[in-house]
């Protein structure tokens, strides 16, 4: 089993048990996609890959809020929670 398959298996479980899980739940597919695409950035450092995922989360949160015409996802909380989620999943 490769590292990405392990992340895909563990991430939903880890995300469900982190602070702000309710904020992360709708963003779980975005976080997983971000991790997957970040892993394809062969020359990127770990922090650069993490930043890639967090930028994607912020963009999706902003787009969701724009589409709804109101704040439904606090982008600051979402990015902070996603960062915690990434750090937790990577440390497993």
N, C-alpha and C positions, 0 to 999 in steps of 0.2 A: 504494500500500500504506500503510495507516495504522500508527501507532506500535504499537498493540496487536498487530497481525498480525506486525510485525517482532519484538516481544518473544516471541510464541509460537513463532516460527521459531528465534530465537537462544537462548532460555532453555535448552532441553535440552542444547545444545552447550556453552554456558557452564557450566551446572551440572555437567556431567560432568568438567570440567577444573578445578574449584575444590577447595581443601582440604576434606576431609570429604565428598567426593562420594558416598561410600557412605551417609552420613547423609541427604544431600539427595535421593538417587535416589527413595526412596518418597514424599518430600514434594514432588517436582516438580509434580504436578498441583495440590497445595494452594497452592504458591507462585504458580503461574500463575493459578489462580482468585482468589487474594488480590490479585494485581496487577490483574486484570480488574475485580474489584469495587471496588478502591481507585480506579481510574480513573473510576468512576461517581460518586465523591464530589466533585462539581464544586467545591464551596467549600473543600475540604480542601487544605492545603499539601502539598508534597512530603514533608516529615518526618511529617506526619499519615498520609499514604497508606502510607508505609513502616512506620509503627507498626501500622497496620491489618493489613498482611500478616504482620508478625512476631507479632502477637497471634494471628492465625489459625494460624500454624505452631505456636506454643506450645500452643494448644488441641488441635490435632490430635495432636501428640506426646503430650500428657498423656492424651488419650482412647485412643490406641493402647496406651500403657503400661497404662492401667486395664483395657482389654479383654483384654490378654494376661496380666494379673496379675503383671507384672514389667516392669522397664525394658528396653525394646527400642530406644527412641530417646531418647538423651540430649537433653532439651529445651533445655538451655543451649547445647550444641554446635549443635543444629538451628537455634535462633534466631540464633546468631552466624553460622553458615554461610549461612542464608537472607539475613541482612543483607548479607553480602559478595556473595552472588549478585545481590541486588537492585541494589546499588551498581554491580556490574560490568555487568549488563544495561542499566541506565539510562545508563551512561557510554558505551556502544557507539554 
